[in-house]
Amino acid sequence: MQRLLAAADEQRRRIEALLVLLADFDPKESAVLDDGMIVEAGLLFGDIAAAAELGSSLLRQSRQLRFANDMVQEVAESASCEFPDIDK
């Protein structure tokens, strides 16, 4: 679970870095915008979307793993309550 959370955090950091690059894109300064800048901004938005989707997926997997671990623990605890130790 820790690896999934660390990977999701890496995607968050990736998005932060991409947003810094995207800060150069200012549609209010249309005189400065050339086709290359518009293409680059479009690619940055795509990269942000991909990182966000991956981060979201990693967090969902983390929750599923946590839920599964909790269920295993609950089953183990209830099983130990139902079947007392007969060696005593």
Protein Blocks (a to p, Z undefined) as FASTA:
>chain_A
ZZmmmmmmmmmmmmmmmmmmmmmpcfklmmlpcfklmmmmmmmmmmmmmmmmmmmmmmmm
mmmmmmmmmmmmmmmmmmmmmmccfkZZ
